[in-house]
Amino acid sequence: MDDNGTSLAELENSVTEENPIAVKSDMLGGDLTNEKWREYEFFVDDDSDVVCIYRIKNPQKLFIRKGGTTHRVLDAKGVVHCVPGVGQQGCVLRWKPRKGTEPVAF
């Protein structure tokens, strides 16, 4: 669920022919330009209350794959952040696509 209370399923359903984000894969996309930032909390371990917070400033586009365990967020600087889905353990992977290429092309 994002800061606006939108679930992944709702985001998947919000992508329509009128509101598409074109990607060269089976991923769907959505517009995040209404968000100033987006945060994710990760617990350090199951026995701890220590939380790591990962913040993405100025998110622009969201890329999701139905049934996937991660999603991708493109920020205003062109960096792509690959984030584990809710309930998944892991870390965030980020990259900057080469000029002239799609931010997510698989």
C-alpha positions in Angstrom: 0.0 0.0 0.0 1.4 3.4 -0.8 1.1 6.7 1.1 -2.2 7.5 -0.5 -3.7 4.2 0.8 -3.6 2.6 -2.7 -3.0 -1.1 -2.8 -0.9 -2.9 -5.5 -4.1 -4.5 -6.8 -5.7 -1.0 -7.2 -2.6 0.3 -9.0 -2.7 -2.7 -11.3 -6.3 -2.0 -12.1 -5.7 1.8 -12.5 -3.6 1.3 -15.6 -5.9 1.7 -18.6 -5.7 2.4 -22.3 -6.3 6.1 -21.4 -3.6 6.1 -18.6 -0.8 3.8 -19.8 2.9 3.9 -19.2 4.5 2.1 -22.2 7.2 -0.5 -21.4 8.7 -3.2 -23.5 7.7 -6.1 -21.2 4.8 -7.6 -19.3 5.0 -4.9 -16.7 2.2 -2.3 -16.1 2.9 1.3 -15.2 1.3 4.2 -13.4 1.9 7.9 -12.8 3.4 8.9 -9.4 4.0 12.5 -10.2 1.4 13.5 -7.5 3.8 12.2 -4.8 6.6 14.3 -3.3 8.2 11.2 -1.9 7.6 7.5 -1.3 9.0 5.6 1.7 9.4 1.9 2.4 10.1 0.4 5.8 12.2 -2.8 6.3 12.6 -4.5 9.6 16.2 -5.5 10.3 15.1 -8.9 11.6 12.0 -10.7 13.0 13.1 -10.3 16.6 13.9 -6.6 16.4 11.9 -3.3 16.4 14.7 -1.7 14.4 13.4 -0.3 11.1 15.3 0.8 8.0 13.5 3.5 6.0 14.2 3.9 2.2 12.9 7.1 0.7 12.5 7.9 -3.0 12.2 11.6 -3.6 10.1 12.9 -6.6 8.8 9.5 -7.9 7.6 9.7 -11.4 6.5 6.3 -12.7 5.6 3.0 -11.1 6.2 -0.3 -12.9 4.6 -3.5 -11.7 4.1 -7.1 -12.9 1.0 -9.1 -11.9 2.1 -11.8 -9.6 5.6 -10.3 -9.1 7.4 -9.9 -5.8 9.0 -6.6 -6.7 8.0 -3.3 -8.3 10.1 -0.5 -9.9 9.9 3.3 -9.3 11.5 5.8 -11.7 12.4 9.0 -9.9 12.9 12.6 -11.4 16.6 12.1 -11.8 16.1 9.0 -14.0 17.1 6.5 -11.4 15.1 3.2 -11.2 14.5 1.7 -7.7 13.5 -2.0 -7.5 11.6 -2.5 -4.3 10.4 -5.8 -2.8 6.6 -6.1 -2.6 4.8 -5.9 0.7 5.5 -8.9 2.9 8.7 -9.7 0.9 12.1 -9.6 2.6 15.1 -8.0 0.9 16.8 -4.8 -0.1 16.3 -2.1 -2.7 18.2 -2.3 -5.9 18.6 0.9 -7.9 20.1 1.8 -11.3 20.3 4.6 -13.8 19.4 3.5 -17.4 21.6 4.4 -20.3 20.5 7.5 -22.3 18.0 6.6 -24.9 16.9 3.3 -23.3 13.7 2.4 -21.5 14.0 2.6 -17.7 12.5 -0.9 -17.4 12.9 -3.2 -20.5 12.3 -6.7 -19.4 
